[in-house]
Amino acid sequence: PPWGILGRGSAAELHLQPLKFMASHGNETARATFESKVPPFYYRPTFSDCQLLREQWIRAKYERQEFVHVEKQEPYSTGYREGLLWKRGRDNGQFLSRKFVLTEREGALKYFNKNDAKEPKAVMKIEHLNATFQPAKMGHPHGLQVTYLKDNSTRNIFIYHEDGKEIVDWFNALRAARFHYLQVAFPGASDADLVPKLSRNYLKEGYMEKTGPKTEGFRKRWFTMDDRRLMYFKDPLDAFARGEVFIGSKESGYTVLEGLPLSTQGHHWPHGITIVTPDRKFLFTCETESDQREWIAAFQKVVDRPMLPQEYAVEAHFKHKP
Protein backbone atom coordinates (compact mmCIF):
# COMPACT_ATOMS: atom_id res chain seq x y z
CA PRO A 1 0.00 0.00 0.00
CA PRO A 2 1.16 3.61 -0.58
CA TRP A 3 1.41 4.28 3.14
CA GLY A 4 4.51 2.10 3.21
CA ILE A 5 6.65 5.02 2.04
CA LEU A 6 5.95 6.95 5.21
CA GLY A 7 8.36 7.03 8.10
CA ARG A 8 8.05 5.30 11.43
CA GLY A 9 8.10 6.86 14.86
CA SER A 10 5.55 7.64 17.51
CA ALA A 11 4.02 10.62 15.70
CA ALA A 12 3.78 8.66 12.47
CA GLU A 13 2.32 5.62 14.22
CA LEU A 14 -0.17 7.78 16.05
CA HIS A 15 -1.42 9.55 12.95
CA LEU A 16 -0.54 7.17 10.16
CA GLN A 17 -2.95 4.36 10.47
CA PRO A 18 -5.10 5.43 7.54
CA LEU A 19 -5.96 1.88 6.49
CA LYS A 20 -7.44 1.07 9.92
CA PHE A 21 -8.97 4.51 10.06
CA MET A 22 -10.62 4.06 6.67
CA ALA A 23 -11.82 0.57 7.53
CA SER A 24 -13.72 1.92 10.52
CA HIS A 25 -14.68 5.38 9.22
CA GLY A 26 -14.72 5.10 5.43
CA ASN A 27 -12.97 7.17 2.78
CA GLU A 28 -15.20 10.20 3.11
CA THR A 29 -14.54 10.63 6.82
CA ALA A 30 -10.79 10.21 6.30
CA ARG A 31 -10.90 12.86 3.59
CA ALA A 32 -12.90 15.20 5.79
CA THR A 33 -10.22 14.84 8.47
CA PHE A 34 -6.96 14.83 6.51
CA GLU A 35 -8.07 17.12 3.64
CA SER A 36 -10.15 19.59 5.63
CA LYS A 37 -7.96 22.60 4.70
CA VAL A 38 -6.41 21.88 1.29
CA PRO A 39 -5.77 25.27 -0.38
CA PRO A 40 -7.63 25.57 -3.71
CA PHE A 41 -4.33 26.11 -5.59
CA TYR A 42 -2.61 22.99 -4.15
CA TYR A 43 -2.05 20.39 -6.86
CA ARG A 44 -3.99 17.17 -6.26
CA PRO A 45 -2.15 14.47 -8.21
CA THR A 46 -3.91 11.89 -10.33
CA PHE A 47 -2.83 8.33 -11.02
CA SER A 48 -1.06 9.46 -14.23
CA ASP A 49 1.18 11.99 -12.42
CA CYS A 50 4.81 11.31 -11.57
CA GLN A 51 5.72 9.33 -8.45
CA LEU A 52 7.15 12.41 -6.71
CA LEU A 53 3.83 14.31 -6.79
CA ARG A 54 1.86 11.29 -5.59
CA GLU A 55 4.32 10.49 -2.80
CA GLN A 56 4.52 14.08 -1.55
CA TRP A 57 0.72 14.37 -1.56
CA ILE A 58 0.48 11.34 0.75
CA ARG A 59 3.28 12.64 2.99
CA ALA A 60 1.73 16.14 3.15
CA LYS A 61 -1.65 14.68 3.99
CA TYR A 62 -0.85 12.01 6.57
CA GLU A 63 2.74 12.43 7.75
CA ARG A 64 2.98 16.23 7.94
CA GLN A 65 -0.78 16.84 8.22
CA GLU A 66 -0.45 20.04 6.20
CA PHE A 67 -4.17 20.11 5.42
CA VAL A 68 -5.16 19.89 9.06
CA HIS A 69 -2.76 22.58 10.37
CA VAL A 70 -2.78 25.68 8.13
CA GLU A 71 0.50 27.04 9.56
CA LYS A 72 2.31 24.09 7.95
CA GLN A 73 1.36 25.48 4.52
CA GLU A 74 3.62 28.53 4.84
CA PRO A 75 6.35 27.21 2.47
CA TYR A 76 3.94 27.65 -0.44
CA SER A 77 1.19 29.98 0.78
CA THR A 78 2.92 33.19 1.93
CA GLY A 79 3.47 34.74 -1.52
CA TYR A 80 7.25 34.87 -1.12
CA ARG A 81 9.85 32.13 -1.41
CA GLU A 82 13.59 32.05 -2.00
CA GLY A 83 16.18 29.32 -2.09
CA LEU A 84 18.82 27.49 -4.12
CA LEU A 85 17.81 25.20 -6.97
CA TRP A 86 19.90 23.27 -9.48
CA LYS A 87 19.40 24.86 -12.91
CA ARG A 88 20.51 23.45 -16.24
CA GLY A 89 22.89 25.75 -18.11
CA ARG A 90 21.50 26.96 -21.42
CA ASP A 91 24.63 26.28 -23.46
CA ASN A 92 26.65 23.57 -21.70
CA GLY A 93 23.86 21.45 -20.19
CA GLN A 94 25.49 21.37 -16.73
CA PHE A 95 23.31 21.83 -13.66
CA LEU A 96 24.54 24.66 -11.42
CA SER A 97 23.20 25.96 -8.11
CA ARG A 98 21.27 29.21 -8.57
CA LYS A 99 19.32 31.46 -6.23
CA PHE A 100 15.61 31.70 -7.07
CA VAL A 101 13.17 34.25 -5.67
CA LEU A 102 9.40 34.08 -6.10
CA THR A 103 7.67 37.32 -5.20
CA GLU A 104 3.92 37.55 -5.62
CA ARG A 105 4.03 41.28 -4.90
CA GLU A 106 6.18 41.84 -8.00
CA GLY A 107 4.34 39.12 -9.92
CA ALA A 108 7.58 37.39 -10.85
CA LEU A 109 9.93 34.45 -10.43
CA LYS A 110 13.58 35.56 -10.68
CA TYR A 111 16.88 33.78 -10.63
CA PHE A 112 20.39 35.07 -9.99
CA ASN A 113 23.68 33.72 -11.34
CA LYS A 114 25.41 34.67 -8.08
CA ASN A 115 23.92 34.75 -4.59
CA ASP A 116 25.02 38.36 -4.05
CA ALA A 117 24.09 39.59 -7.55
CA LYS A 118 22.01 42.76 -7.53
CA GLU A 119 20.36 42.14 -10.89
CA PRO A 120 18.55 38.91 -11.75
CA LYS A 121 19.64 36.90 -14.77
CA ALA A 122 15.99 36.44 -15.75
CA VAL A 123 12.61 37.77 -14.62
CA MET A 124 9.71 35.45 -15.39
CA LYS A 125 6.29 37.06 -15.12
CA ILE A 126 3.76 34.99 -13.15
CA GLU A 127 1.19 36.01 -15.77
CA HIS A 128 2.93 33.95 -18.48
CA LEU A 129 4.50 31.19 -16.39
CA ASN A 130 3.94 27.45 -16.41
CA ALA A 131 5.58 24.61 -14.48
CA THR A 132 5.34 20.88 -15.17
CA PHE A 133 7.26 17.93 -13.76
CA GLN A 134 9.45 16.19 -16.38
CA PRO A 135 11.37 13.39 -14.61
CA ALA A 136 11.78 11.18 -17.70
CA LYS A 137 12.80 13.99 -20.05
CA MET A 138 15.27 15.50 -17.56
CA GLY A 139 16.58 12.20 -16.23
CA HIS A 140 15.93 13.28 -12.63
CA PRO A 141 12.97 12.17 -10.44
CA HIS A 142 12.51 15.75 -9.15
CA GLY A 143 12.97 17.51 -12.51
CA LEU A 144 10.70 20.51 -13.09
CA GLN A 145 10.37 22.40 -16.39
CA VAL A 146 9.40 26.06 -16.05
CA THR A 147 8.30 27.94 -19.17
CA TYR A 148 7.63 31.62 -19.61
CA LEU A 149 7.12 34.07 -22.44
CA LYS A 150 9.80 36.53 -23.50
CA ASP A 151 9.02 38.75 -26.51
CA ASN A 152 6.07 36.40 -27.14
CA SER A 153 8.40 33.43 -27.59
CA THR A 154 8.54 30.54 -25.15
CA ARG A 155 11.62 30.10 -22.96
CA ASN A 156 12.36 26.95 -20.93
CA ILE A 157 14.38 26.47 -17.78
CA PHE A 158 15.00 23.07 -16.19
CA ILE A 159 15.44 22.88 -12.41
CA TYR A 160 15.43 20.37 -9.57
CA HIS A 161 16.11 20.08 -5.84
CA GLU A 162 17.49 16.93 -4.18
CA ASP A 163 14.71 17.16 -1.58
CA GLY A 164 11.34 16.09 -2.99
CA LYS A 165 9.35 18.22 -0.56
CA GLU A 166 11.34 21.34 -1.52
CA ILE A 167 10.65 21.10 -5.26
CA VAL A 168 6.96 20.25 -4.73
CA ASP A 169 6.71 23.25 -2.38
CA TRP A 170 8.20 25.44 -5.15
CA PHE A 171 5.68 24.01 -7.62
CA ASN A 172 2.74 24.76 -5.32
CA ALA A 173 4.14 28.21 -4.47
CA LEU A 174 4.16 29.01 -8.21
CA ARG A 175 0.58 27.75 -8.49
CA ALA A 176 -0.42 29.88 -5.46
CA ALA A 177 1.12 33.00 -7.04
CA ARG A 178 -0.71 32.33 -10.30
CA PHE A 179 -3.95 31.71 -8.41
CA HIS A 180 -3.76 35.07 -6.65
CA TYR A 181 -2.75 36.84 -9.88
CA LEU A 182 -5.77 35.34 -11.69
CA GLN A 183 -8.12 36.20 -8.81
CA VAL A 184 -7.19 39.86 -9.32
CA ALA A 185 -7.27 39.64 -13.13
CA PHE A 186 -10.68 37.87 -13.21
CA PRO A 187 -12.50 39.05 -10.08
CA GLY A 188 -15.79 37.37 -11.03
CA ALA A 189 -14.30 33.93 -11.64
CA SER A 190 -14.84 31.05 -9.22
CA ASP A 191 -12.03 28.89 -7.82
CA ALA A 192 -13.26 26.08 -10.07
CA ASP A 193 -12.74 28.35 -13.12
CA LEU A 194 -9.23 29.39 -12.08
CA VAL A 195 -7.69 26.15 -10.80
CA PRO A 196 -7.34 24.51 -14.26
CA LYS A 197 -5.38 27.58 -15.43
CA LEU A 198 -2.70 27.44 -12.69
CA SER A 199 -0.38 24.98 -14.43
CA ARG A 200 -0.72 22.61 -17.32
CA ASN A 201 0.91 19.44 -18.55
CA TYR A 202 1.67 19.24 -22.25
CA LEU A 203 -0.90 17.63 -24.54
CA LYS A 204 1.87 15.63 -26.23
CA GLU A 205 5.65 15.58 -26.67
CA GLY A 206 7.96 13.55 -28.86
CA TYR A 207 10.01 13.35 -32.03
CA MET A 208 8.62 14.01 -35.51
CA GLU A 209 10.24 15.06 -38.77
CA LYS A 210 9.31 18.40 -40.27
CA THR A 211 10.01 20.30 -43.45
CA GLY A 212 10.17 24.06 -43.93
CA PRO A 213 8.24 26.22 -46.42
CA LYS A 214 11.25 26.51 -48.74
CA THR A 215 11.22 22.78 -49.66
CA GLU A 216 14.22 21.95 -47.47
CA GLY A 217 14.50 18.28 -46.51
CA PHE A 218 12.74 16.77 -43.55
CA ARG A 219 14.59 17.08 -40.24
CA LYS A 220 14.03 15.26 -36.96
CA ARG A 221 12.93 17.62 -34.19
CA TRP A 222 11.52 17.33 -30.67
CA PHE A 223 7.95 18.68 -30.57
CA THR A 224 5.93 19.96 -27.62
CA MET A 225 2.20 20.65 -27.91
CA ASP A 226 1.50 23.25 -25.22
CA ASP A 227 -2.14 24.27 -25.44
CA ARG A 228 -2.32 25.95 -28.89
CA ARG A 229 1.44 26.37 -29.33
CA LEU A 230 3.25 23.61 -31.21
CA MET A 231 6.96 24.19 -30.54
CA TYR A 232 9.92 22.36 -32.02
CA PHE A 233 13.42 21.97 -30.62
CA LYS A 234 16.66 20.44 -31.84
CA ASP A 235 17.12 18.88 -28.38
CA PRO A 236 14.33 18.16 -25.81
CA LEU A 237 16.20 20.25 -23.17
CA ASP A 238 16.86 23.33 -25.32
CA ALA A 239 16.21 26.66 -23.64
CA PHE A 240 14.12 27.98 -26.49
CA ALA A 241 12.28 26.64 -29.51
CA ARG A 242 13.61 26.73 -33.07
CA GLY A 243 10.09 27.62 -34.09
CA GLU A 244 6.48 27.74 -32.96
CA VAL A 245 3.26 27.08 -34.84
CA PHE A 246 -0.08 28.40 -33.63
CA ILE A 247 -2.93 25.92 -34.04
CA GLY A 248 -6.34 27.57 -34.06
CA SER A 249 -9.82 26.12 -34.39
CA LYS A 250 -11.66 24.63 -37.38
CA GLU A 251 -13.93 27.71 -37.42
CA SER A 252 -10.80 29.78 -38.13
CA GLY A 253 -9.65 27.59 -41.01
CA TYR A 254 -7.38 25.04 -39.30
CA THR A 255 -7.56 21.35 -40.32
CA VAL A 256 -5.59 18.23 -39.43
CA LEU A 257 -5.17 15.60 -42.17
CA GLU A 258 -3.66 12.15 -42.11
CA GLY A 259 -0.90 11.73 -44.70
CA LEU A 260 1.12 14.13 -46.88
CA PRO A 261 0.45 15.78 -50.26
CA LEU A 262 1.26 13.32 -53.08
CA SER A 263 4.22 15.36 -54.37
CA THR A 264 6.04 15.34 -50.99
CA GLN A 265 9.60 13.97 -51.04
CA GLY A 266 12.61 13.76 -48.75
CA HIS A 267 11.03 12.27 -45.65
CA HIS A 268 12.50 9.23 -43.86
CA TRP A 269 9.57 8.32 -41.64
CA PRO A 270 6.47 6.88 -43.34
CA HIS A 271 3.50 8.20 -41.33
CA GLY A 272 2.57 11.71 -42.41
CA ILE A 273 0.43 14.48 -40.91
CA THR A 274 -0.60 17.70 -42.65
CA ILE A 275 -1.80 20.70 -40.66
CA VAL A 276 -3.63 23.23 -42.82
CA THR A 277 -3.66 26.81 -41.48
CA PRO A 278 -5.16 29.91 -43.13
CA ASP A 279 -1.68 30.84 -44.40
CA ARG A 280 0.09 27.59 -45.29
CA LYS A 281 0.41 23.84 -44.77
CA PHE A 282 2.75 22.28 -42.21
CA LEU A 283 4.04 18.80 -43.00
CA PHE A 284 5.21 16.30 -40.37
CA THR A 285 6.11 12.62 -40.35
CA CYS A 286 6.08 10.09 -37.50
CA GLU A 287 8.19 6.97 -37.07
CA THR A 288 5.30 4.70 -36.08
CA GLU A 289 1.59 4.52 -36.80
CA SER A 290 0.78 4.78 -33.07
CA ASP A 291 2.81 8.03 -32.84
CA GLN A 292 0.88 9.34 -35.83
CA ARG A 293 -2.47 8.43 -34.23
CA GLU A 294 -1.54 10.09 -30.92
CA TRP A 295 -0.33 13.30 -32.60
CA ILE A 296 -3.44 13.51 -34.81
CA ALA A 297 -5.66 13.04 -31.72
CA ALA A 298 -3.78 15.82 -29.86
CA PHE A 299 -4.03 18.20 -32.83
CA GLN A 300 -7.69 17.35 -33.42
CA LYS A 301 -8.52 18.06 -29.77
CA VAL A 302 -7.11 21.58 -30.16
CA VAL A 303 -8.69 22.23 -33.57
CA ASP A 304 -12.13 21.08 -32.30
CA ARG A 305 -12.03 23.57 -29.41
CA PRO A 306 -13.43 27.04 -30.21
CA MET A 307 -10.93 29.86 -29.78
CA LEU A 308 -11.12 32.19 -26.78
CA PRO A 309 -11.03 35.96 -27.38
CA GLN A 310 -7.47 36.27 -25.99
CA GLU A 311 -6.27 33.48 -28.31
CA TYR A 312 -7.02 35.63 -31.36
CA ALA A 313 -4.42 38.11 -30.08
CA VAL A 314 -1.87 35.29 -29.75
CA GLU A 315 -2.70 34.15 -33.29
CA ALA A 316 -2.11 37.69 -34.60
CA HIS A 317 1.40 37.66 -33.09
CA PHE A 318 2.17 34.45 -34.97
CA LYS A 319 1.03 35.93 -38.29
CA HIS A 320 4.15 38.07 -38.66
CA LYS A 321 6.57 35.36 -37.52
CA PRO A 322 8.79 33.85 -40.26
N, C-alpha and C positions, 0 to 999 in steps of 0.2 A: 504493500500500500504506500501512497505518497508520503504518509507521515513518517516513514522510516528515515527520511533525510534529516529529520529534526534532531537536535541535540538532546542529550540526557541531562539529568540534574533535577533537583527538587522542584524548581520553578517549572521546568518543562514537564515533569511528571504530573505536577499538580494541574497544569492547564492543558497539557497535550494528551488528552485521552479522547480525541474527537470521535473515534470509532465507537467507544462505549457510550459516549455522550449522545451520538446520533442514534445508536440502537435504542436508547431509552427515551430520547426526546424528538427524534426525527430531524431530517435535513433543515426544515423550515425554522425550527427553534434554534438549531446551531447557527444558521445564517443570521437570525435575528440577534443572537448574542455576539458572534465574532465579526459580523459585518455591519454592526449597528451604525457606525460613523465613517463609512467609506466616502472620501471626498468624491464629488461627481467627476473630477478630472482624472482620478486614479485609474490606470489601465487595468482592466480585468481580463486576464489572458484567457484564450480559448484553447481547445485541444491542439489546434494547428500552430500555436505559437512556440517559440524556442523554449528549451528546457529551463534556461535562466529565468525567464519571466514567470513560468509556472512555479518553479521552486521558490522564488522570492515572494510570490503571492501567498503561498502556503506558510512560509516563514513569517511574513508580515502579519498574517491573519492569526495564526495560532501561537507561534513562538514569541513574537514581539508584541502581539496584541495591539497593533497600530490602529485598528479600527474600533477598538474599545476605548483607548486612551488617546484623545486628540493631541495632547502635547507631544506624543511620539511621532507625529506627522510633520514636525518642524523642518526636517531636512529637505522636504519638497513643497512645503505649503507657505513659507514665509515671504516668497517673492524675491529672495536674494540667495545666491549660492556661489561660493567660489572654492576652487580646489585644483589639484594637479591631475591631469589625465594624460594618457599616452596618445599622441597624435601622429598619424602617418605623414611623413614628409611628402610634399607634392612631387618633388623631382626624383628623390633617391629611394623612396619607399621605406625608409627606416622609421620606426616609431620612436619619438622623442617626447620627454616629459614637458608639458606646457601648462601654464596657468590659465584656467578658464573662469570667467565671471559671468553669471547670469543675473541681470538686473531688470526686474519687471518695471521699475520706475522709468528706466530709460528705454524699455521695450526692446532689449537686445541681449544677445549672447556674444561675449567677446573672448578672444584668446590672445595671449601675450607670448612672444618668443623668449623673453627673459622675465623672471619673477619681478624684477625691479623696473621693468620697462614702463615708461610713462604712457606711451601710445600703443594701443592694441594692434596686432598684426591684421586682424579682421574683425569687423563688426557685423553680426548677423541679426537682422531685424526679426523679432518674434513674429511679426505680421506674415513674413514669407518663409518661415522655418518649418522643416519637417525632420523627424527623427524616426529611424526604424532599425531594429536589431538585425544584424547580418552576420551571424556566426560562421556560416558555411563560406560565404563569399570572402570574409576577412581572415578566415582560418583561426579565429579566436572565439571561445564560447561567450565572451562578454562584448563582442564587437558591435559598435553602434555607428550607423551611418547618419550623419546630419547633413541635410541639404538646405540651401538658401538661395535666394535670387540676388544676383548682382548684375546691374545693367540689363535686367530682364533675361539673363542667362542663368542656368542652374549651376551652382558650385557644390561640390561634395567635400566633406571632411570625414575621416575615419578615425574613431577614437575608441579607447577601452580603458577600464580600470581593473586591476587584479581582483578587487573585492566586488563580488556580485551585487551586494546591497548598494554599494556606492554608485555603480553605473545605472542601476534601476532607479535609485533616488534622483539621479541627474535626469533620466528620461521622464520621470513623473513631474519633476520641477519644471522641465520645458513644457510639458502638457498643461501644468497649472498656469504658467505664464501666458500660454496661448489662450487658455480658457478665460482668464481675466481680461486679456486684450479683446477677445471676441464679445465678451459680455458688454464692454464699453462700446464696441463698434456696432453691435446689433442689440440694442437695449430691450427690444421686444421679444427676443428669441428665448425659447425655453432651454433648460439644460439638455434635454433630449435632442434639440436641434443642434446644439453646439458641440456636444461630445464627439460625434463622428468626425468633426473637422479638426480635432486637436492634433492628431498624427495619423499617418496613413501608411500602410504597407503597399508595396508596388503590385500592380495588377499582374505583371509578368516580367521576368528577366531571363536573358539567355543569349546565346550566339545565333545570329543570322548572317547571311551575306546580303550586301546591298550594292546598288550601282547608282552613280550620280547622274545628273541631267545631261552631262556632256558625253554620254556613251562610253565613259571609262569602264574598265572591267569590274566585275563583282569583287568586293572585298569583305572578308570576315570581320564583323564588329560585334561588340557586346551591346545589347539593347536593353533599355529599361523603360517600361511603360508606367509612367507616373501620372495617374489621372488622365488628362488629355495631352500630356507631353510625351512623345516618343523620342527618347534620347539615345544617341549611339556613341560608344567609346571604343578606343583602340584596346584598352585594358579595363577590366571590370573595376579596378581601384583608381582609375584616373580622377584627377581633381575636377576636371570639367569636360563636358561633352564635346565631341568633334562637330556635332550638329544636333538640332532638335526639329522635330516635325510636329505641328499642331494637328490633332485629329478632332474635327468637329462632329456635328450630328448629320444624319441623313437629310434632315430638312434643309441643311445648309450646303448640300451637294457633296457630302463625303460618302464613299462606298468602299466596302472591302470585298475583293474578289479572290477566289481560289485560282491559282495558276498565274502564268505570265503571258503577255502578248506574244503571238506566234513568232514574231521576228526577233525575239530576245535571244542574245548569244552571250557567251563568256561566263556563264555561271557554272559552278562546280557541284552545288547541291541541287537535288532534283525537284524539291517540293516548293513551288512558287506561291507568292502572295502579291497581289497588286492592291495598293490603296489609291483610290481616285480622290483627289481634292479638287476644289474649284479651279486651281491654278495648274496642276500637273499631276502626273502619276508617279507613285513611288513603288519601286520593284524590290522585293526581298525574296530570298530563298532559304529554306530550312533543310537541315540534314536528314531529318526523319519525318515521317507522316504524322506521328503523334505531336512533334514540335509544331508542325504546320497547323494541326487542328487546334492546339492550345493557343497559338498566337491569333488565329482567325477568331476564336471565341472571345479572346481579350479585346481585340479591335472591335468586334461586332457589338460587344457590351457597351463600349464607349460611343460608337456611332448611333446605337439605338437610343441613347439617352439624350433628351432635348438639352440644348445649351442654356446655361444660366446667363443673365444679363452681363455679369462681370467677365464671362468667358469670351464674349464678343470682343472686349477690349484686348484680351490676351491674343486672340486670333489676329487682330489688327496689327499687333507688334510683330507677329510672325510673317505678315505679308511682305514686309520690306527686308526680311532676312535673305541672304543669298541661298 
